[in-house]
C-alpha cells in the first residue's frame, strides 16, 4: 500500500511517500520537510510532488492519505487538512486523520512513559502523555508550560519530545527525546492498523483546542454624523 503523509500542525511543512505492508514497519520512500511556520501554503504541494518524483511514483499510484490533525495553530493546520481532503476527493482515496502528537510519540517511544509537547504560541504548549507502550493516556490539552510542569508528578513521565518540550526544557525539567516534529513514518505508523484493515477513516476534524483570535463583529461602526 502506498500512502501519502502530510502534516502542517507544527512549523514543519511535512510531506512524504510511505510504503506500508502487513508484515513490516512503514518504510519512507521519500520525504520533504521544511521548518517554516509561514510557508505551509507555499510549500506543501511542491513538497508532495518532489517526494513522489523521488520515489518514482505519481498521484495515481497512491492508495491512501494520512494527515496530521493537530493540535496546531489555525492557519497552518488548516493547510494540511484541506489539502489532504481535496486530494482524497480528487483521487477517490480515503484520508485518515491522526493526531500530530501521536506521530511524534511514535518516533520518541523508548519503553517509558512519555510527554509530547508542541509549540502552541502565546507562550503555551499543546501536550499529551503516553504510557510505556505508546498509548495516549492523557490529552491533548493546551496549557502554559508552568501549569503543565505542576501536572508532571501525576503524569509520571520519564522524558519529553516535541518542539514545545525543547523550547521549555528549563521549565519542564525532563530529558528530551530528539523528535521535535512528526515524520511521514510516524504519521503512517499511527494509522497503520486502520489502513491495512481498510477501516472507515475518522471524520476530518482538526484539533484546535482553543478559539481563534479573529471574531465576527457584533455591530456596525457609524461613519456619519448623528
RODO-2510 file (C-alpha; in nm, 4 decimals, decimal comma):
residues 226
     n   res          X          Y          Z
     1     x     0,0000     0,0000     0,0000
     2     x     0,1362     0,3417    -0,0992
     3     x     0,0467     0,6216     0,1433
     4     x     0,0900     0,9980     0,1199
     5     x     0,1721     1,1520     0,4592
     6     x     0,1049     1,5201     0,5317
     7     x     0,1367     1,7367     0,8397
     8     x     0,1249     2,1151     0,8847
     9     x     0,0264     2,1362     1,2523
    10     x     0,3750     2,2480     1,3573
    11     x     0,6277     2,4874     1,1978
    12     x     0,7412     2,1890     0,9889
    13     x     0,5930     2,1542     0,6402
    14     x     0,5950     1,7747     0,6208
    15     x     0,5190     1,5584     0,3175
    16     x     0,6252     1,2040     0,2408
    17     x     0,5615     0,8878     0,0456
    18     x     0,5459     0,5753     0,2611
    19     x     0,5225     0,2082     0,1703
    20     x     0,3028     0,0130     0,4110
    21     x     0,2933    -0,3677     0,4138
    22     x     0,1197    -0,6043     0,6522
    23     x     0,4380    -0,7821     0,7576
    24     x     0,6729    -0,4853     0,8016
    25     x     0,7049    -0,1417     0,9587
    26     x     0,6165     0,1583     0,7403
    27     x     0,9034     0,2420     0,5048
    28     x     0,9571     0,6008     0,3914
    29     x     1,0418     0,6108     0,0205
    30     x     1,0910     0,9871     0,0053
    31     x     1,0117     1,2921     0,2144
    32     x     1,0402     1,6679     0,2180
    33     x     1,0419     1,8640     0,5432
    34     x     1,0963     2,2392     0,5714
    35     x     1,0833     2,4234     0,9025
    36     x     0,8972     2,7449     0,8225
    37     x     0,5794     2,8366     1,0077
    38     x     0,4815     3,0875     0,7382
    39     x     0,5271     2,8652     0,4316
    40     x     0,2781     2,5809     0,4702
    41     x     0,0568     2,7050     0,1869
    42     x     0,3505     2,7700    -0,0446
    43     x     0,5500     2,4534     0,0110
    44     x     0,3142     2,1651     0,0822
    45     x     0,2106     2,0764    -0,2743
    46     x     0,5648     2,1256    -0,4145
    47     x     0,6934     1,9008    -0,1350
    48     x     0,4383     1,6332    -0,2247
    49     x     0,5307     1,6489    -0,5927
    50     x     0,9032     1,6317    -0,5187
    51     x     0,8618     1,3374    -0,2812
    52     x     0,6519     1,1461    -0,5353
    53     x     0,9048     1,2155    -0,8099
    54     x     1,1934     1,0970    -0,5922
    55     x     1,0009     0,7796    -0,5077
    56     x     0,9293     0,7229    -0,8777
    57     x     0,5535     0,7332    -0,8214
    58     x     0,2612     0,9521    -0,9244
    59     x    -0,0600     1,0599    -0,7566
    60     x    -0,2383     0,7815    -0,9438
    61     x    -0,0286     0,5249    -0,7522
    62     x    -0,1456     0,6484    -0,4121
    63     x    -0,3751     0,4135    -0,2176
    64     x    -0,4499     0,6351     0,0833
    65     x    -0,3599     0,9634     0,2513
    66     x    -0,2692     1,0228     0,6154
    67     x    -0,2864     1,3746     0,7560
    68     x    -0,1866     1,5158     1,0928
    69     x    -0,4938     1,6621     1,2619
    70     x    -0,3136     1,8637     1,5271
    71     x    -0,3415     2,0107     1,7734
    72     x    -0,1939     2,3091     1,5974
    73     x    -0,2429     2,6783     1,5231
    74     x    -0,5365     2,7578     1,2946
    75     x    -0,3578     2,8840     0,9853
    76     x    -0,1007     2,6099     0,9487
    77     x    -0,3201     2,3174     1,0474
    78     x    -0,5936     2,4096     0,8010
    79     x    -0,3491     2,3993     0,5075
    80     x    -0,2635     2,0340     0,5567
    81     x    -0,6128     1,9138     0,6331
    82     x    -0,7761     2,0978     0,3444
    83     x    -0,5059     1,9764     0,1057
    84     x    -0,5446     1,6170     0,2220
    85     x    -0,9241     1,6309     0,1944
    86     x    -0,9076     1,7851    -0,1536
    87     x    -0,6581     1,5270    -0,2772
    88     x    -0,8641     1,2448    -0,1319
    89     x    -1,1752     1,3670    -0,3074
    90     x    -0,9962     1,4235    -0,6388
    91     x    -0,8215     1,0857    -0,6337
    92     x    -1,1079     0,8898    -0,4807
    93     x    -0,8810     0,7755    -0,1975
    94     x    -0,9518     0,7552     0,1778
    95     x    -0,7993     1,0183     0,4051
    96     x    -0,7052     0,9196     0,7605
    97     x    -0,6569     1,1992     1,0157
    98     x    -0,4207     1,1209     1,3037
    99     x    -0,3211     1,3405     1,5987
   100     x     0,0135     1,5025     1,5292
   101     x     0,1246     1,4439     1,8882
   102     x     0,0690     1,0691     1,8422
   103     x     0,3001     1,0697     1,5395
   104     x     0,5733     1,2402     1,7413
   105     x     0,5239     0,9859     2,0206
   106     x     0,5883     0,7001     1,7761
   107     x     0,9294     0,8433     1,6889
   108     x     1,0211     0,9171     2,0513
   109     x     0,8968     0,5932     2,2088
   110     x     1,1532     0,4460     2,4484
   111     x     0,9601     0,1939     2,6583
   112     x     0,8867     0,4514     2,9298
   113     x     0,6060     0,6982     2,9903
   114     x     0,6432     0,9971     2,7603
   115     x     0,5266     1,3572     2,7353
   116     x     0,4833     1,5160     2,3917
   117     x     0,4630     1,8953     2,3830
   118     x     0,4432     2,1133     2,0719
   119     x     0,4525     2,4909     2,0386
   120     x     0,1045     2,6432     2,0715
   121     x     0,2351     3,0022     2,0527
   122     x     0,1095     3,2602     2,3052
   123     x     0,3741     3,1082     2,5376
   124     x     0,1685     2,7878     2,5635
   125     x     0,2123     2,4254     2,4579
   126     x    -0,0134     2,1554     2,3213
   127     x     0,0616     1,8365     2,5088
   128     x    -0,0325     1,4731     2,5569
   129     x     0,1027     1,1901     2,7739
   130     x     0,1730     0,8296     2,6717
   131     x     0,2240     0,5021     2,8543
   132     x     0,5257     0,2746     2,8112
   133     x     0,3597     0,1009     2,5157
   134     x     0,2979     0,4285     2,3326
   135     x    -0,0731     0,4514     2,4081
   136     x    -0,2065     0,8009     2,4762
   137     x    -0,3318     0,8246     2,8344
   138     x    -0,3897     1,1993     2,8669
   139     x    -0,4634     1,4857     2,6308
   140     x    -0,4228     1,6502     2,4023
   141     x    -0,4563     1,9706     2,6015
   142     x    -0,3206     2,3248     2,5829
   143     x    -0,1507     2,4855     2,8843
   144     x     0,1161     2,7286     2,9893
   145     x     0,4462     2,5450     3,0483
   146     x     0,4463     2,6325     3,4188
   147     x     0,0961     2,4884     3,4614
   148     x     0,1987     2,1739     3,2757
   149     x     0,5064     2,1406     3,4963
   150     x     0,2787     2,1275     3,8024
   151     x     0,0949     1,8310     3,6478
   152     x     0,4069     1,6272     3,5693
   153     x     0,4246     1,4385     3,9021
   154     x     0,0787     1,2910     3,8426
   155     x     0,1663     1,2050     3,4813
   156     x     0,4799     1,0177     3,5903
   157     x     0,6572     1,0663     3,2568
   158     x     1,0262     0,9832     3,2151
   159     x     1,1074     1,2037     2,9142
   160     x     0,9594     1,4552     2,6736
   161     x     0,9552     1,5111     2,2979
   162     x     0,8369     1,7797     2,0586
   163     x     0,9407     2,1364     1,9837
   164     x     0,7433     2,2666     2,2815
   165     x     0,9348     2,0370     2,5147
   166     x     1,2618     2,1685     2,3721
   167     x     1,1542     2,5332     2,3975
   168     x     1,0544     2,4998     2,7633
   169     x     1,3050     2,2367     2,8747
   170     x     1,4120     2,4560     3,1665
   171     x     1,0533     2,4681     3,2950
   172     x     0,9588     2,1046     3,2372
   173     x     1,2955     1,9678     3,3555
   174     x     1,2726     1,6385     3,1657
   175     x     1,5185     1,4529     2,9416
   176     x     1,4429     1,5456     2,5793
   177     x     1,3975     1,2851     2,3066
   178     x     1,5094     1,4102     1,9652
   179     x     1,1752     1,4114     1,7866
   180     x     1,0671     1,7760     1,7606
   181     x     0,8289     1,7298     1,4660
   182     x     0,6169     1,4486     1,3159
   183     x     0,7687     1,2365     1,0393
   184     x     0,5920     1,0645     0,7482
   185     x     0,6864     0,7316     0,9077
   186     x     0,5305     0,8300     1,2406
   187     x     0,2119     0,9580     1,0798
   188     x     0,1567     0,6374     0,8830
   189     x     0,2519     0,4181     1,1792
   190     x    -0,0292     0,5708     1,3860
   191     x    -0,2845     0,4877     1,1164
   192     x    -0,1276     0,1586     1,0042
   193     x    -0,3828    -0,0767     1,1611
   194     x    -0,6781     0,1147     1,0162
   195     x    -0,5103     0,1442     0,6753
   196     x    -0,4325    -0,2269     0,6470
   197     x    -0,7807    -0,3219     0,7664
   198     x    -0,9456    -0,0874     0,5182
   199     x    -1,1347     0,0699     0,8086
   200     x    -1,3555     0,3729     0,7641
   201     x    -1,1481     0,6866     0,8385
   202     x    -1,2425     0,9081     1,1290
   203     x    -1,4026     1,2443     1,0424
   204     x    -1,1592     1,5130     0,9255
   205     x    -1,1907     1,7177     1,2428
   206     x    -0,8983     1,9462     1,3307
   207     x    -0,7827     1,9593     1,6914
   208     x    -0,7687     2,3332     1,7540
   209     x    -0,8262     2,3151     2,1338
   210     x    -0,8977     2,6864     2,1577
   211     x    -1,0993     2,9530     1,9831
   212     x    -0,9494     3,1644     1,7018
   213     x    -0,8204     3,5168     1,7574
   214     x    -1,0488     3,6539     1,4849
   215     x    -1,4102     3,7203     1,5831
   216     x    -1,7201     3,8182     1,3910
   217     x    -1,8086     4,1853     1,4501
   218     x    -2,1101     4,2292     1,6744
   219     x    -2,2152     4,5697     1,5448
   220     x    -2,1554     4,8245     1,2730
   221     x    -1,9414     5,1304     1,3270
   222     x    -2,1213     5,4550     1,2481
   223     x    -1,9361     5,6560     0,9807
   224     x    -2,1758     5,9552     0,9530
   225     x    -2,2596     6,2254     1,1987
   226     x    -2,5755     6,1636     1,4035
***
